[in-house]
């Protein structure tokens, strides 16, 4: 055992870990609407794990996702308490947070997916009574494509995940996204409860949505 169990705080929840070159970034909801991060140093676990949290944002509304962007940064996206915009940030191993707000509705679950090179990333989100949308951003938060419809869908989407392929199609990288409806939306008929998918590429072009599987749910 390298480190005995250590409480991260009585109010912490929804933990996520991301490893970059020299540190492990721990993200948590640390208060009612606060998303925070701390950088854990594998060479000094006790000190770094007990260090103070760094705030990412104080208007988190339940849902967020985080991935390794490149060797020095992670990228994190979150639903805000005012859902007509969403937040996103890059976080270094210091941890230094560079955050911004984008004027696009995110009503429930979200997913973020960086390219293999770590220079671009896609954000997948659901808009109430409308559908699943994708945005593609550069590392510096400048836009490539915004509000690209992946599937018209009025049912709340509770879970999403996404990842880029490591090879190109027609000279562009594709991000494949998967999402599923809230279980309560299908009532007692869980056989009708689909996990759907579609892709968007680094030029902002989307594919055709389809059903990936039934009788199964995404775990995160």
N, C-alpha and C positions, 0 to 999 in steps of 0.2 A: 504494500500500500504506500503510494507516494505522498498522499495527503488524506488525513482523516476527514470524514464528512464535515462540511462547513456550510452553515446556513448563509444563503445569499440575501436574507431579509424576510421578515414575516409576510410582507405584501407582494413578494415577487411571484410571477407566474409566466407561463408561455415561454419557456427558455428555448433558445436556439444557439448552436455552436457553429462557428466558421473558422477554419484554420487558414491562415495566410503564412508567409514565409517563416517569421520568427515568433508569432504570437497566436493564441487562440482567442478569438473574439466571442464573448458571451453576451448575447442580447436577451433582455427580459423586459416584461412589463413590470415596472417597479412600484407603480401607484395606479390610481384609477384610470388615468389617461396618459401615463408617462411611459415612453419607450426609452430604455437606457442600454448602455453597453459598457463592458469593462474588458481590458486586454489582459489575458492570463499568460504569464511567462513560464514556459515549461522548465526553465532553469531556476525559477524562484516562485514556486507554486504558492507557498503560504502567504507571502507578501502581496503578490499580485492578485490573488483570489480574494484577499481581504480588503483590497483597495476600494476607494469610493467609486460609485457609478458615475458615468458621464452621460448626460441627457442627450438623447437624439431628438425628441420632440415631446411636447406636453399635451398634445391633442390626439393621441392615438385612440382609435375606436376599434378595439378587439383584434382586427385582422392585420397581420403583417407577414412579409416573407423576406428572407435574406440569403444571399449566395456570395461565394468568392467571386470577385470581379477579375482580379489579376494577382500578381505576386505580392502586391503591397496594399491592396484595398479589398473591402467587401462592399457590396451594394445592397441597400435595404429599401423596401417600399412599404407604405402603410396606409390604411384607411384612416381618414381624419374624422373628428367629431362632426365637422361640417362636410358632408359627403360629396358636395359638388366640386371638391378638389381633393387630390391625394398628395401625400408627401413621399419624397425619396431622398436618399443621402448616400454618399460614399463615406466609408470609415477606414482610417488607417490603423496601423498597429500601435499608435501612440496612446490612446485612440483620439484622432482628430476627426471631427464630424463636419462634413460639408453638405448642408441640406438645402432643399428647395421645395417649393409647392407648385404643382401643376394643376391648371384649371380644367380638370376632366373628372367626371363623376365616377366614384368607386363606391358601390353600395354594399358589397359583401366581401367574399374572399378575394385575395389577390395573389399573383405569382410574379416572380422576377426571374429572368434567365439571361446570363451574360454569354456572349460569343466566346469561343475557345481562346481567341487572342485577347479578350478582355477589354476591347476598345468600344464595344457597343453592347446594349442590353435591351431586352424586350420586357414590357410590363403587360400582364394580362389582368383584366378587371371585368366586373359585371356591373351594368347600369340598370337600376330598378325599372321594371316594366319595359325593357328595351332589348338588351342582349349582352353578349360577351364581346369585349373590345380588346384590341392590342395597340400599344404605342411602342415605337422603336426610338431609342435615344443613343446619342454618343456618350462617351465616358464623362464629358464635361457638361452634360445635361442639355446640349443643343439637340433639336429635334430632327429626326429622319422621317418619321411617319406618325401621325396622330389619329386616334379614334378610328382605326380600321376594324370594321365589323367582322368578327369570326363566326358568330351565330346569333341570329335573332332568337331571343329566348326570354320570356317574361317570368319564368320560374326562378326563384332565388337559388343562386349557385353557392353552395356551402364550402366546397373544397376545390382547389386548383393547384396544378403543378405544371412546369414547363421546362424545356431544355433545348439548347441548340445542338444540331448535328455538327460533327467535326469535319464533314466534307460538304462541298458546294453542289448546288443544283442550278444550272444555268448561271454560273459564276456568283451566285448569292448563297449565303448560309440560311438554312431554315430553322426556325424555332417551332417545335411541336408543343402544343398546349393541350391539357386535358382538364376537364371539369365535370362536376356532377351536381345534380339537384339536391336541395334539402330533402331528407327522408320524409318529413311531414308533408311535403308537397305532393307526394305520390300516394298519400293515404295508406291504406293497408295493402295496396297492390305494388309490392316491392319489385315484382318482375318487370314492371314498366319503368323502373328507376335506372336510367342509363348513365354511363360515363361517356361523355362526348369528347371529340377532339377536332383540331384543325391546326394549320400551320400559318406562320407569317415569316417572310424572309427579310433580310437586311436592307432590301430596297422598299419595303412596306407593302409588298404584294401578298395577298392571302390566298389560301387554298379553298377547298370545299369542306364544310363541316360534315362530320359523320358520327355514327355511334361506334365507340371503341369496344364496349362490352356492356352487358347487363348483369344483374345479380351481384354486383360488386361496387365497393365505394373506395375512393382515394383515402389514404390514411392521413394525409396532411395537406 
